[in-house]
Amino acid sequence: MYGLGFTHAMDRLWQLEFFRRLASGRLSEVFGSETLPIDKHVRTVGIPRMADKYMSEVSEADQLVLENYAAGVNKVVEQI
């Protein structure tokens, strides 16, 4: 999973960053006031809270898979 995260980040870091901002309600930081309604809606829905809840409920093996993927992505970000 580390390698997959690394490869995804090498090819699609812009897309990962876009979706990270979308899911956290932070598109307006980049795109301005046009995306403010989207940010407000997403923050109301609370995707980060749902993700935290999910991570507390998944098995240790699944957490390890997700953490390894994120480590691969983060390694590419460190190299930029």
N, C-alpha and C positions, 0 to 999 in steps of 0.2 A: 504494500500500500504506500510505503514511502516513495518508491519509484514512480508509482502512478501519480501521486500528488506532485512530485518533482516535475514529471513530464507535463501534466496539466498546466502547472504554473509556467513552464517554459513556453508553451504554445498559447495559453489562454489566460494569462494573468489579468489582463484588462477585464475579461468576462468574470473571473472570480471576484475581482474588486467591485465590479458593478453589482453583482448579486449580493455581495457582503453588505454594500451600502443600501441596496434595496431592502434586504431583510431586516436591517437595523433602523430603517427610517432615516437615512442620512444622504439621500440623493441630492437634496437641495444644496448641500455643501459644495457640490461640484456643478450642478446644472442650474442653480438659482431658483427663484420663486415659482417657476412653472411646475416644479415637481413637489412643491410644498403640500398640496392635497394628498399626494401619494404617501409622503412621509408621515403625515398626520394619521392616515388610515392604517398604515403598517404599524406605527407605534401603538395605536389603539388595539390592534389585533395582538400585539406582543409576541412576535416571532422569537426574539431572543429569550424571553421567559419560557416559551414552549421548548426551545432547544435545550435550555438548562434543565428543565424538568425531564425531558427525554434522556439526556445524558445521565441523570441520576437513576434512571430506571433500566437502562440497558445493561447487558452482562459486561463483565470485565473484559472479555474477549472482544466484544463489539467496540467497547471504549478504546481498546488498544488499536484496533483497526483504524478508527477515526483519528486517533491521536497520531498514528504513523502517517496517515495521509496528510494531516495538517503539518507535520514536521517536514515532509517533503516540499510542500508549498512554501513554508517559511524559509527553508534553505535557499530556495530561488530568490525570495524577497531579500534575504541577507546579502546576496551576491550582486544586487542591483546598485 
